[in-house]
Amino acid sequence: MLSDSSPTSRRRILNSRAVSAIFPDMKTTLLISVVMLGLALAGQASAQCYADYKAKQDNPLRLQYGVIELPADACGSREAAASHAAPILARSGWTLLQIESIFGASEFQRRSANAGAIHLRE
């Protein structure tokens, strides 16, 4: 049999035509989707920021300098960075003394070298 004229086959043909009418060029639609995803991911990567901080532990007194990765909503001010960092440090038994500064990925290598192994991520 060269042709299939069953109702199921006709529905399949009609459905493929309906999809083609909605998305005339699937390659273009796919390309646009990939570009939009890439732009969204690039925006997230550029928003990445870090803060360096000073913290302490009591009995015996210990001081710590470290670097913590911040979410985008905590990058705007030292207060926002402190409200993000304080509970994370507290889980490890440290009390945040202050946020020294907030910086981007370009400064991360230099500052994390000063912090040694103390680089916190959530």
N, CA, C and O of each residue as an XYZ file, in Angstrom:
488
protein
N       0.821     -1.171      0.000
C       0.000      0.000      0.000
C       0.873      1.246      0.000
O       1.711      1.418      0.885
N       0.686      2.104     -0.973
C       1.485      3.304     -1.081
C       0.915      4.452     -0.265
O       1.670      5.293      0.224
N      -0.360      4.502     -0.115
C      -0.924      5.605      0.664
C      -1.767      5.041      1.784
O      -2.373      3.976      1.670
N      -1.784      5.763      2.828
C      -2.575      5.372      3.985
C      -3.639      6.432      4.175
O      -3.337      7.567      4.544
N      -4.862      6.069      3.928
C      -5.939      7.053      4.012
C      -6.774      6.867      5.282
O      -7.921      7.306      5.357
N      -6.186      6.219      6.256
C      -6.938      6.012      7.496
C      -7.137      7.343      8.222
O      -6.359      8.274      8.009
N      -8.147      7.454      9.061
C      -8.409      8.700      9.795
C      -7.218      9.117     10.668
O      -6.956     10.309     10.829
N      -6.503      8.143     11.226
C      -5.341      8.460     12.058
C      -4.257      9.123     11.238
O      -3.647     10.096     11.681
N      -4.015      8.612     10.059
C      -2.995      9.179      9.182
C      -3.365     10.593      8.767
O      -2.499     11.466      8.726
N      -4.615     10.835      8.462
C      -5.048     12.187      8.081
C      -4.878     13.167      9.235
O      -4.481     14.313      9.027
N      -5.178     12.719     10.450
C      -5.009     13.585     11.614
C      -3.551     13.954     11.801
O      -3.235     15.098     12.127
N      -2.657     12.993     11.597
C      -1.234     13.248     11.723
C      -0.798     14.308     10.722
O      -0.032     15.209     11.064
N      -1.278     14.206      9.497
C      -0.930     15.176      8.454
C      -1.510     16.536      8.808
O      -0.825     17.550      8.673
N      -2.750     16.577      9.255
C      -3.364     17.844      9.626
C      -2.626     18.476     10.798
O      -2.399     19.685     10.807
N      -2.249     17.670     11.787
C      -1.538     18.203     12.932
C      -0.176     18.760     12.538
O       0.223     19.809     13.044
N       0.536     18.097     11.661
C       1.837     18.608     11.254
C       1.674     19.904     10.474
O       2.525     20.788     10.575
N       0.614     20.038      9.707
C       0.362     21.298      8.998
C       0.000     22.405      9.983
O       0.408     23.553      9.810
N      -0.768     22.057     11.014
C      -1.146     23.066     12.010
C       0.091     23.578     12.734
O       0.214     24.780     12.973
N       1.003     22.685     13.085
C       2.244     23.093     13.741
C       3.060     23.967     12.809
O       3.623     24.971     13.246
N       3.137     23.609     11.536
C       3.888     24.412     10.569
C       3.288     25.794     10.411
O       4.014     26.760     10.176
N       1.967     25.907     10.536
C       1.339     27.220     10.420
C       1.680     28.098     11.620
O       1.850     29.308     11.475
N       1.781     27.490     12.810
C       2.110     28.254     14.012
C       3.600     28.603     14.039
O       3.960     29.738     14.352
N       4.451     27.661     13.721
C       5.902     27.852     13.715
C       6.416     27.607     12.301
O       6.846     26.497     11.988
N       6.377     28.623     11.445
C       6.745     28.410     10.057
C       8.182     27.941      9.876
O       8.472     27.199      8.938
N       9.072     28.354     10.742
C      10.456     27.945     10.586
C      10.971     27.474     11.942
O      11.386     28.283     12.771
N      10.944     26.180     12.159
C      11.338     25.629     13.453
C      12.803     25.919     13.762
O      13.160     26.110     14.925
N      13.655     25.956     12.743
C      15.068     26.250     12.985
C      15.235     27.654     13.546
O      16.033     27.872     14.457
N      14.486     28.601     13.004
C      14.566     29.974     13.497
C      14.071     30.051     14.933
O      14.684     30.720     15.765
N      12.981     29.379     15.227
C      12.431     29.372     16.576
C      13.431     28.759     17.552
O      13.636     29.288     18.645
N      14.047     27.662     17.167
C      15.037     27.009     18.014
C      16.250     27.908     18.211
O      16.765     28.018     19.324
N      16.702     28.543     17.157
C      17.851     29.446     17.250
C      17.555     30.615     18.183
O      18.397     30.982     19.003
N      16.376     31.196     18.066
C      15.994     32.307     18.946
C      15.966     31.841     20.399
O      16.408     32.568     21.289
N      15.455     30.650     20.644
C      15.397     30.117     22.007
C      16.788     29.934     22.584
O      17.033     30.274     23.741
N      17.698     29.400     21.785
C      19.074     29.178     22.244
C      19.762     30.507     22.538
O      20.462     30.624     23.544
N      19.579     31.499     21.689
C      20.176     32.819     21.899
C      19.628     33.458     23.175
O      20.392     34.026     23.956
N      18.331     33.372     23.393
C      17.724     33.952     24.593
C      18.250     33.266     25.858
O      18.515     33.933     26.859
N      18.398     31.958     25.818
C      18.944     31.230     26.950
C      20.379     31.660     27.215
O      20.762     31.871     28.365
N      21.172     31.792     26.160
C      22.557     32.245     26.309
C      22.649     33.626     26.922
O      23.503     33.870     27.775
N      21.782     34.531     26.501
C      21.781     35.882     27.063
C      21.380     35.868     28.538
O      21.938     36.610     29.346
N      20.431     35.038     28.874
C      20.003     34.947     30.274
C      21.136     34.412     31.145
O      21.373     34.926     32.238
N      21.833     33.387     30.669
C      22.944     32.829     31.438
C      24.102     33.809     31.532
O      24.754     33.892     32.573
N      24.368     34.548     30.470
C      25.446     35.549     30.497
C      25.121     36.647     31.489
O      26.016     37.141     32.176
N      23.874     37.036     31.578
C      23.461     38.045     32.543
C      23.658     37.574     33.968
O      24.053     38.358     34.831
N      23.392     36.312     34.228
C      23.598     35.768     35.564
C      25.078     35.713     35.902
O      25.464     36.018     37.031
N      25.914     35.329     34.943
C      27.342     35.236     35.199
C      27.941     36.603     35.473
O      28.820     36.728     36.326
N      27.485     37.626     34.772
C      28.051     38.950     34.986
C      27.591     39.546     36.309
O      28.234     40.465     36.818
N      26.505     39.054     36.877
C      26.002     39.575     38.132
C      26.674     38.915     39.334
O      26.376     39.275     40.473
N      27.563     37.969     39.108
C      28.216     37.257     40.189
C      29.098     38.208     40.989
O      29.882     38.969     40.421
N      28.966     38.159     42.304
C      29.804     39.011     43.135
C      30.193     38.271     44.411
O      29.621     37.240     44.764
N      31.171     38.830     45.072
C      31.742     38.250     46.284
C      31.921     39.351     47.316
O      31.903     40.537     46.989
N      32.093     38.946     48.554
C      32.419     39.890     49.617
C      33.542     39.295     50.440
O      33.589     38.086     50.663
N      34.450     40.154     50.892
C      35.415     39.679     51.876
C      34.947     40.191     53.234
O      34.376     41.276     53.348
N      35.199     39.389     54.251
C      34.638     39.676     55.570
C      35.657     39.362     56.655
O      36.670     38.703     56.419
N      35.355     39.857     57.854
C      36.085     39.486     59.060
C      35.074     38.878     60.017
O      33.958     39.375     60.173
N      35.491     37.793     60.651
C      34.614     37.100     61.596
C      35.438     36.666     62.800
O      36.669     36.679     62.767
N      34.737     36.282     63.868
C      35.429     35.840     65.087
C      34.723     34.654     65.711
O      33.548     34.391     65.457
N      35.485     33.943     66.542
C      34.958     32.912     67.440
C      35.482     33.245     68.830
O      36.600     33.741     68.969
N      34.694     32.980     69.847
C      35.116     33.225     71.234
C      35.510     31.917     71.906
O      35.127     30.831     71.471
N      36.285     32.051     72.976
C      36.699     30.941     73.859
C      37.347     29.770     73.140
O      36.693     28.736     73.007
N      38.524     29.850     72.690
C      39.440     30.987     72.693
C      39.128     31.910     71.504
O      38.510     31.502     70.521
N      39.569     33.145     71.629
C      39.334     34.123     70.570
C      40.101     33.722     69.317
O      41.311     33.499     69.352
N      39.368     33.637     68.208
C      39.975     33.360     66.899
C      39.386     34.346     65.907
O      38.188     34.626     65.937
N      40.227     34.872     65.030
C      39.777     35.805     64.004
C      39.943     35.165     62.637
O      40.842     34.353     62.423
N      39.078     35.535     61.726
C      39.104     34.937     60.390
C      38.859     36.013     59.340
O      37.994     36.874     59.498
N      39.639     35.947     58.264
C      39.374     36.751     57.069
C      38.965     35.757     56.007
O      39.640     34.746     55.816
N      37.864     36.025     55.305
C      37.407     35.091     54.283
C      36.685     35.793     53.160
O      36.438     36.998     53.210
N      36.353     35.026     52.156
C      35.617     35.499     50.981
C      34.377     34.632     50.849
O      34.442     33.411     50.995
N      33.248     35.270     50.571
C      31.992     34.538     50.404
C      31.340     34.954     49.088
O      31.335     36.131     48.728
N      30.798     33.982     48.385
C      30.057     34.257     47.160
C      28.653     34.717     47.533
O      27.997     34.107     48.377
N      28.197     35.790     46.905
C      26.894     36.362     47.212
C      25.904     36.131     46.076
O      26.296     36.076     44.911
N      24.612     35.994     46.415
C      23.601     35.978     45.351
C      23.432     37.398     44.811
O      23.831     38.361     45.466
N      22.854     37.529     43.643
C      22.722     38.833     42.988
C      21.994     39.854     43.854
O      22.337     41.036     43.823
N      21.000     39.426     44.624
C      20.251     40.389     45.434
C      21.017     40.896     46.652
O      20.574     41.844     47.300
N      22.152     40.288     46.976
C      22.962     40.748     48.109
C      24.177     41.551     47.663
O      25.002     41.925     48.497
N      24.305     41.820     46.380
C      25.475     42.519     45.849
C      25.387     44.032     45.981
O      26.391     44.720     45.797
N      24.233     44.558     46.291
C      24.017     45.996     46.251
C      24.605     46.793     47.394
O      24.953     47.959     47.208
N      24.728     46.200     48.573
C      25.219     46.964     49.722
C      25.887     46.034     50.718
O      25.698     44.818     50.692
N      26.673     46.639     51.598
C      27.320     45.849     52.652
C      26.287     45.273     53.612
O      26.459     44.171     54.132
N      25.224     46.015     53.843
C      24.171     45.529     54.736
C      23.497     44.272     54.170
O      23.246     43.310     54.896
N      23.212     44.298     52.872
C      22.598     43.124     52.232
C      23.573     41.945     52.255
O      23.171     40.806     52.496
N      24.842     42.219     52.006
C      25.858     41.156     52.048
C      25.970     40.588     53.459
O      26.093     39.376     53.635
N      25.929     41.463     54.464
C      26.026     41.009     55.853
C      24.830     40.155     56.240
O      24.988     39.152     56.935
N      23.634     40.540     55.799
C      22.456     39.742     56.154
C      22.480     38.374     55.477
O      21.865     37.427     55.968
N      23.179     38.268     54.366
C      23.333     36.956     53.719
C      24.442     36.142     54.390
O      24.276     34.946     54.626
N      25.562     36.781     54.696
C      26.739     36.071     55.206
C      26.615     35.654     56.670
O      27.084     34.578     57.042
N      25.993     36.486     57.508
C      25.958     36.227     58.954
C      25.386     34.848     59.312
O      26.005     34.133     60.099
N      24.227     34.446     58.765
C      23.709     33.120     59.140
C      24.569     31.968     58.614
O      24.640     30.911     59.241
N      25.210     32.165     57.485
C      26.081     31.109     56.947
C      27.282     30.924     57.851
O      27.664     29.794     58.155
N      27.881     32.019     58.284
C      29.014     31.940     59.197
C      28.591     31.381     60.548
O      29.327     30.605     61.157
N      27.414     31.768     61.019
C      26.918     31.295     62.321
C      26.765     29.777     62.352
O      26.982     29.154     63.392
N      26.393     29.180     61.226
C      26.264     27.717     61.175
C      27.586     27.026     61.437
O      27.618     25.875     61.873
N      28.691     27.736     61.168
C      30.020     27.172     61.412
C      30.611     27.657     62.735
O      31.778     27.392     63.026
N      29.803     28.373     63.545
C      30.271     28.830     64.837
C      31.012     30.157     64.815
O      31.694     30.492     65.784
N      30.896     30.920     63.735
C      31.571     32.208     63.607
C      30.561     33.334     63.705
O      29.399     33.178     63.329
N      31.018     34.478     64.217
C      30.208     35.687     64.280
C      30.780     36.692     63.296
O      31.966     37.019     63.356
N      29.953     37.179     62.399
C      30.409     38.172     61.422
C      30.711     39.480     62.136
O      29.870     40.001     62.868
N      31.906     40.010     61.924
C      32.271     41.316     62.476
C      31.948     42.415     61.477
O      31.323     43.416     61.825
N      32.381     42.224     60.227
C      32.067     43.223     59.208
C      32.342     42.692     57.814
O      33.151     41.787     57.607
N      31.644     43.284     56.878
C      31.913     43.061     55.462
C      32.935     44.124     55.069
O      32.683     45.319     55.220
N      34.058     43.695     54.577
C      35.111     44.631     54.181
C      34.753     45.333     52.873
O      34.785     46.561     52.788
N      34.410     44.542     51.851
C      34.059     45.118     50.550
C      33.320     44.089     49.718
O      33.323     42.895     50.019
N      32.688     44.582     48.665
C      31.982     43.740     47.703
C      32.692     43.928     46.365
O      33.006     45.054     45.981
N      32.943     42.835     45.661
C      33.700     42.915     44.417
C      33.237     41.851     43.440
O      32.506     40.929     43.800
N      33.673     41.993     42.205
C      33.270     41.076     41.146
C      34.268     39.958     40.922
O      35.243     39.800     41.656
N      33.990     39.193     39.886
C      34.813     38.020     39.567
C      36.245     38.394     39.215
O      37.162     37.606     39.446
N      36.452     39.586     38.658
C      37.807     39.976     38.266
C      38.735     40.114     39.474
O      39.941     39.901     39.349
N      38.193     40.464     40.632
C      38.998     40.611     41.852
C      39.060     39.320     42.666
O      39.831     39.221     43.621
N      38.254     38.341     42.290
C      38.122     37.146     43.112
C      39.443     36.415     43.319
O      39.743     36.021     44.446
N      40.235     36.221     42.286
C      41.481     35.456     42.419
C      42.421     36.081     43.440
O      42.957     35.386     44.304
N      42.621     37.388     43.342
C      43.548     38.061     44.248
C      43.058     37.982     45.696
O      43.829     37.670     46.604
N      41.797     38.262     45.897
C      41.275     38.292     47.263
C      41.138     36.895     47.854
O      41.368     36.710     49.049
N      40.773     35.925     47.054
C      40.652     34.573     47.605
C      42.027     34.011     47.947
O      42.134     33.162     48.832
N      43.090     34.466     47.261
C      44.447     34.048     47.620
C      44.791     34.557     49.014
O      45.454     33.858     49.780
N      44.351     35.761     49.352
C      44.577     36.303     50.696
C      43.788     35.549     51.744
O      44.225     35.438     52.890
N      42.631     35.029     51.367
C      41.774     34.311     52.317
C      42.217     32.869     52.499
O      41.743     32.195     53.413
N      43.106     32.385     51.659
C      43.542     31.001     51.770
C      42.409     30.051     51.442
O      41.749     30.200     50.414
N      42.181     29.083     52.299
C      41.151     28.072     52.046
C      39.761     28.525     52.470
O      38.794     27.780     52.309
N      39.647     29.731     53.005
C      38.356     30.180     53.520
C      37.597     30.905     52.429
O      37.669     32.128     52.307
N      36.880     30.147     51.650
C      36.021     30.687     50.603
C      34.703     29.959     50.720
O      34.614     28.762     50.446
N      33.688     30.680     51.125
C      32.393     30.060     51.381
C      31.469     30.197     50.192
O      31.405     31.247     49.554
N      30.754     29.125     49.902
C      29.704     29.137     48.896
C      28.486     28.515     49.515
O      28.586     27.608     50.340
N      27.329     29.007     49.114
C      26.108     28.388     49.620
C      25.512     27.505     48.574
O      24.472     26.889     48.807
